[in-house]
Amino acid sequence: MANSPESLNFRTILTLSRATRFIRVAESVGVFALLMIVVVGASIAAPGFSTYTNFINTLIAASITAVTGLGMTFAIAMGGFDLSVGSVQVLTAIAVA
């Protein structure tokens, strides 16, 4: 019975399930690990990288993209797929500057 097709099929399903779980964990942890490697490498290469001022400047620069992305998420979720958001963002940046 150990070599029956049912037991092999069940073991294959369990193995695929474990492999799938491992891949999902590796994908989510892998991105974070890669980010940490880049941050540590940049901190070693440029001593001013890991300062409070650089961290705040990075957050301020990313906030513009985050607000635009949040707005696009709402537009897409409501069914109004709008690709003109990027051009409106650039036009606004030019008008404000």
C-alpha positions in Angstrom: 0.0 0.0 0.0 3.0 2.3 0.5 3.6 2.4 -3.3 0.0 2.8 -4.3 -0.9 5.7 -6.5 -3.1 7.3 -3.8 -0.2 7.6 -1.3 2.2 9.0 -3.9 -0.4 11.5 -5.0 -1.0 12.6 -1.4 2.7 13.0 -0.8 3.1 15.0 -4.0 0.3 17.3 -2.9 1.9 17.8 0.5 5.2 18.5 -1.0 3.8 21.0 -3.5 1.9 22.6 -0.6 5.1 23.0 1.4 7.0 24.2 -1.6 4.3 26.8 -2.4 4.4 28.0 1.2 8.2 28.3 1.1 8.1 30.2 -2.1 5.5 32.7 -0.7 7.6 33.3 2.4 10.8 33.6 0.4 9.2 36.1 -1.9 8.0 38.4 0.9 11.1 38.0 3.1 13.4 38.2 0.0 12.3 41.7 -0.9 12.9 42.9 2.7 16.3 41.1 2.9 17.3 42.8 -0.4 16.3 46.2 0.9 18.3 45.6 4.1 21.3 44.6 2.0 21.1 47.8 -0.1 20.6 50.0 3.0 23.6 48.4 4.8 25.7 48.6 1.6 24.8 52.3 1.1 25.5 53.1 4.7 29.0 51.6 4.4 29.7 53.2 1.1 28.4 56.7 2.0 28.7 57.6 5.7 26.0 60.3 5.3 23.4 57.9 4.1 22.2 56.7 7.4 21.5 60.1 8.9 18.2 61.4 10.2 18.2 64.2 7.5 18.6 61.8 4.7 15.8 59.6 6.1 13.4 62.6 6.3 14.4 63.7 2.8 13.7 60.2 1.4 10.3 60.1 3.1 9.4 63.5 1.7 10.4 62.5 -1.8 8.5 59.3 -1.6 5.4 60.9 -0.2 4.5 62.5 -3.5 4.6 59.2 -5.3 2.7 57.6 -2.4 -0.2 60.1 -2.6 -0.4 59.7 -6.3 -0.4 55.9 -6.0 -3.2 56.1 -3.4 -5.3 58.2 -5.6 -4.7 55.9 -8.6 -5.7 52.9 -6.3 -9.0 54.5 -5.6 -9.6 55.4 -9.2 -8.9 51.9 -10.4 -11.0 50.3 -7.6 -14.0 52.4 -8.5 -13.7 51.3 -12.1 -12.4 54.6 -13.6 -9.1 53.4 -15.0 -7.3 56.7 -15.6 -3.8 56.8 -17.1 -3.6 60.6 -17.2 -2.6 60.8 -13.5 1.1 60.9 -14.3 0.8 63.8 -16.8 -1.4 65.7 -14.3 1.2 65.2 -11.6 4.0 66.5 -13.9 1.9 69.5 -15.0 1.1 70.3 -11.3 4.8 70.1 -10.4 5.7 72.5 -13.2 3.0 74.9 -12.2 4.0 74.9 -8.5 7.7 75.3 -9.3 
